[in-house]
Amino acid sequence: MQKIIAIGESVFDTVFDDDNHPIRSFVGGRIANAAALLASAGLPVAMVSECCTDHVGDTVVAFLEENGVSTRSIDRYVDGATAISLIFNTKNNGTRRLNYSSYPRERFDVVWPRFDENDVLLFGSFYSIESSVRPALFEMVSHALERKAIVVYLPGCQHGINCRITKVMPAILENFEAADVVIANRADIEAIYPGEDGVEAYKNHIEFYDVRFIYIDDDYSIHLLSRGVHEHFPARSLPQDGDLLGWQSSLVADVVRGITSHGITKKSLQAVTAGQWREIIEAK
């Protein structure tokens, strides 16, 4: 059975209403939540990350383990604090995010999981371009490529973090080059290519990398783009109670699950038909 290795940040989110009252808290991050969904469906999933040996870190690890995710490759550092993110809803239906974290000087001191041919590596977001993590993280990505793993990349700069795009662009482009499948929403693309939507950005910048590009539009419809192909699928559903994280994590999990359930390999990925992609993307 194909294994799934997810590399992403361990963070704990708290959402506040527009009067600054906390309304819910949960483990954040599309990658961590997709990993939990995949493992809860019975697939072999390992999470590669880092969090402190504090109560917040214990909560993150417990969430993953309760859903069946292997946490052997999570570095539990002692000096510092697990990342938290405070998300404030504003009266004009916007959000404001504040991020807090304290990491040791030496980061990403993780136990490497085993990669075999056609395993699925899921990685991305700000964690994959952060300078203090990037060298060690991408060394693992490069090893996965050598082992002929299927690479799924989620680009983007997390809101609330001062991301100088020109500084991190070389890492983003390197991630595109490593990827077989890219999944992004409009905010992800807008942060990287200001003024362009996903379809424009694909044609102008991403098509060169010969990836399968899955783009989530503002109306939650989904575009599948690859060389010579542009399929447009209506919204699978709408986020319930504004839970965009859960909606996106579900889509990511369905794409990865579809790759494994259809027996897609690194070699056969380019031959996957539009009909097969429709089954994967429209999975419920």
Salt bridges, closest charged atoms under 4 A:
ASP17 OD2 - HIS21 ND1 3.66
ASP19 OD1 - LYS91 NZ 3.22
GLU50 OE2 - ARG107 NH2 2.45
ASP58 OD1 - ARG76 NH2 2.72
ASP116 OD2 - LYS3 NZ 2.70
ASP116 OD1 - ARG114 NE 2.93
ASP116 OD1 - ARG147 NH2 3.36
ASP119 OD2 - LYS3 NZ 2.59
GLU130 OE2 - ARG107 NH1 3.02
GLU174 OE1 - ARG134 NH2 2.63
ASP180 OD2 - LYS266 NZ 2.82
ASP188 OD2 - ARG30 NH1 2.88
GLU196 OE2 - HIS205 NE2 3.00
ASP210 OD1 - ARG212 NH1 3.77
ASP210 OD1 - ARG227 NE 3.84
ASP217 OD1 - ARG186 NH1 3.63
ASP217 OD2 - HIS223 NE2 3.16
ASP218 OD2 - ARG186 NE 3.44
ASP254 OD2 - ARG236 NH2 2.88
ASP254 OD1 - ARG257 NH1 2.43
GLU279 OE1 - HIS262 NE2 3.18
GLU282 OE2 - ARG278 NH1 2.91
